[in-house]
Amino acid sequence: MNRDRTAALLLAAFAAVSFVHLAALLAGADLLGQATKPALMPLLAAWAAVRGGPRALVVALLFGWGGDTLLQVGGEVPFLAGMGCFAAGHVCYVVMFVRRGAFADRRRALAATAGYAAAWAAVVTLLWPDLGDLRFPVAVYSLLLTATAVTGAGTGAAAGLGGALFLLSDTLIATGLADWPQLPAPQFWIMLTYIAAQYLLARSLAGRAAGARSPEREGAAGA
C-alpha cells in the first residue's frame, strides 16, 4: 500500500471517529464519547507522519492525545497535567511556525500580535475573578495558546484559522471553569472547534505542500 493511500485511509478514519465522537456528544452517549476521544489525535498524528510532516508536529498531536486522555480522568491534578500536555503541544506549534517564517511579514505579524494580545488581556481580565485557584495556570496556558494563534496567522490561512479555532475552543472551556452561562451541548462545540483546529494546524504543516516555498520567499532566497 503506497503512502498516499495509507494517508487517505488514516484521514478517513480520523474523520469517521470525529463524526462518531461529535454525534455521541449530541446524543448524550457518554461512554461512546469517552471511548472515541482518545483515538482522535493518534489517528491525526499517524496521518501527519505518513504525509511526511515534521516530528515536532507528531509530538504536538501526541501531546494533544495526552491532554485529551487526562482531561477525561477528572479532578484538579489530572486537569493541570492535561493542560501541561496541551501547553507543550503549543510550544511545538509556535517553534514550527516561527521556523516557517511566521514573522517574515512584519506588518501582518504586528497586527496579529496586537489583536490577539488585546483579546487575551480582555478574556483573562473578565474570567480572572471566577477562576479561583486556576487563575495563574489558565493565564499562562492561554498565553501559549495565543502565541500559537499569532504565529499561525503569520504562516498561512489554514494555520491562522486553526490557531483561532483552538483559542475559541479553550475559551469555551475556560468559561465553563468560571461557571459562566454555556451554549447548549457545550462539549459538542468545544470538541468541534478543537478537532477542526488540530486538523487545520496539522494540514498546514504536514507533507510536501506545507514545505513548499512561496514565490516571495524563493526570490528572497535567491537574492
N, C-alpha and C positions, 0 to 999 in steps of 0.2 A: 504493500500500500504506500503510495507516494505521500510526501509531506503535505501537499495541498489538500489531498483527500482527507488525510488524518486531521488537519486543521479544521476543515469544514465539518467533519463529524463531531469534533470537540466543541466547536462553536454551536452546532445544532443541539448538542447535549446540554450545554450551558443555557441556551435559550429555553429548552424544554423544562429543565429543572427550575429556571427562573419563573416560567409561567405557572408551573405547579405550585411553587412556593407562594407566589403572589395570590393565586386562587385560594390556597389554603388559608391565607391571612384574611381574605374577604369572607370566606365561609366559616371562619372561626374554628377550623380544624387544627388545633394547636399541635397535636402530635405530628401531623404531616408537615406543618410549618417548621417544627424543630428538627425533623429528620432531614428536610431538604436544605435548610440554610447552610449547614457546614459543607455541603457539596458544591456550593456556588463558586467560591474563589479557587479551589483546586482545579476545577474544570477550566476556568478562565486562565489560570496560571499555566496549565498544560497547553492550552491553545497558544498563549504567548510564547512559550518555549518552542513549540513546533514551528511557529511563524518566524523564529529567529530573533525574538525580542531580547533585549539586554537582560543579563542575570539580575540586575537590580530591580527590573520590572517583575520578574518571577518572585523575587524576595518580597517586594512590596505587596503583591497579591496574596502571598502566603502569610504575611503579617496580618492582612485583612481577614484571612481564614482564622487565624488565631484570635483576633478580636471578635469575630462573629461567634466563635465557639465559647469564649469566656463570657461574653455578654449574656449567653443563654443560661449560664450557671446560676446567676442571681447573687445578690449580696454586694457590699461595697468593695471588698478586696478584689473579687473577680472582675468587677466593673472597672476598677482602676487599672488592673492588669490588662484588660481588653483595650482600654484607652491607650495604654502604653504601646500595645501592638500596633494600633492604628497610627499613633504618633510616629513610630519607627517607619511605617509604610510611607507616611508623608515626607519624612526626611529623604527617603529613596526617590520619591517623585520630584521633590524640589531639586535634588542633585542632578537627576536625569534631565529635567527641563532646562536648568542653567547650562548644562553641557551642550544642549541643543540650541543655545542662543536665545534664551528667554528674555535677556536684556539687550539684545542686539539693536532693537528699535527703542531708543531712549525715550522718545515721547510716549509711545504706547506703554512702555514699562512704567513710566512715571504716572500716567493716567490710571493704569490698573492698580498700582500701589496705593495711590491716593484714594481711589474709590473704595477698594477693599479695606484699607486701613480705617476709613471713616465708618464703613459698615461694621467692622469688627468692634471698634470702640463703642458704637451705638448699641449693638446687641449685648456685649458684655456689661455695659452700664445698666441696661434695662433688666438683665437677668440677675445681676450681682446680688441684690437683696434677698432673692428667693432660692439661691443655690446652696446655702448653708456651708457645710464642710467641703463641698465640691467646687467652691469658688475658684481657688487657685489652680487646681488641676484642669478645670474646664477652660479657664482663661489661657493657660499655657498651651493646652492642646489646640484650642481654637486658633491660636496664633500660627501654629504649624499648618493647620488646615487652610488658613487664609494664605499662607505662603505658597501652598500648592495651587490655590486658585489664581494667585498673582502670576506665578511663573508659568502656569498652564495657559493663561490668557496671552502671554508673550510668546508662546510656542506655536499656536495654531488654533483653528476653530474647534476641533474635536477636543483638544486638551483644555481649552478655555471653558467650553460647555461642561466638560467632565468635572473640572475644578469647582465651577459654580454649583453644579448639582450636588457634589459631595458636601459643600458648605451648607446648602439648603437642607440636605438630609440630616446632618448633625445638628443644625439649628433646631430642627423639629424635635430631635432627641432632647436637646437642652431645655426647650420649653416644657417638655414633659417632666424633666427633672425638677423644674421650677414650679411644677403644678399649675402651669398656665392652661387656659382652655385649649382643647385639642380638636383637630379635624376629626370627622367620623372615620373610623378604621385607621387610626394614626400609624400603626405598624405597617400597613399597606403602603402608605405614602412615604414613610421612612425608607422602606426597602426598595420601592420602585425607583426613587431618586438615587439611592445608593448603588443599586445594580447598574442602572444606566450610567452613573458616574464612573464606576470602576471599568465598565466596558469601554467607555469613550477614552478614558485615560490610557487603558491598555492598547486600544486601537491606534492611538496617536503615537505610541512608542514601539509597537511590535511590527517586525517584518521589514521588508525592503522599502515599502512605501514610507515608513517612518524615518528611514535612514536617508531618503533621497534629499538632495540639497536643492534649495531654491535657486533660481537664476541669479538673484541678487547676491546670495552667498557664494555661488560659483564665481561671479565676477569679482567679488572681494578677494576670494582665494587666489585668483589669477593675477590680481593687481600687483 
